[in-house]
Amino acid sequence: MLHILDRQNTILNKFVQRMRDVNIQGDRMRFRRNLERVGEVMAYEISKTLDYSKTVVETPLGEAEISVPDDQVVIATILRAGLPYHQGFLNFFDDAQNAFVSAYRKYSKDGTFNVKVEYISSCDLTDKVLILVDPMLATGISLVKTYNALLEKGGVPRHTHVASVIGSEEGILYTKKHMPLERTTIWCAAVDSELTVKSYIIPGLGDAGDLAYGEKL
């Protein structure tokens, strides 16, 4: 299942607009904060899909019945651009467990690349709800490799939510093809149609890691 959130008129669109705007995005603190805000909105939307049960809480004046989530949530992030985005999810799923993966593109002289996964820190994922967050879903290769590495390390989650700010049509198709459709939901704040020859999303917003933390060598 695929959810594209900017097809509805909500405040989320303003956060995405500011992240895309070349005249605004150069303020790294502001870029990180907007990335965090999108994570918060996305977390709220995903929370609607969880399983809930009723509990009774004692107030100073009596008792109140309220529905709370039953699912154990694990938030997994691809370093480094995903860190502020991850924090947005953690602000809402404040008792979630967390996983982190180092995955990067290793380019050859001809411009092609392979995705390398070098570090994984994960809890047991078995029968839990995994939220795999990555700001940019470009080709989908990094995300799928990260997902497979997490499963090898932590076991099979009951359901996986892929959550990206900007996705490409190609990346979404690749993800659907290489992840179990019956146990996967893809969420994007916006979807763009093109990729450059170096697999950057057009119009996209640029390199999210560089915008959040500065250019790397």
BELMOLIN-V606891 format. One line per field, one symbol per residue. psi: psi as a letter, one per 40 degrees, with the letter a starting at -180 (. if undefined). burial: # if it has 16 or more other C-alpha atoms within 10 Angstrom, else .. Layout:
psi: ???
burial: ???
//
This chain:
psi: ihhhdeeigiddddddddddhdedeehddddddddddddddddddddeeiiiiiihihieeaihhihiidihhhhhihiddeddddddddddgeeiiiihhhhihhiideeiiihhhehhhiaheheihhhhhhdhgcdedddddddddddddeahidihhhhidhiidddddddddeihdefhhhhhdihieiiidefihheaeahdddddeiii.
burial: ...###.....##.##.###....#....##############..##.......................####################.##..#########............#..#.####..####################.###..####.##############.###..#....#########.##....###.###.##.##.....
//
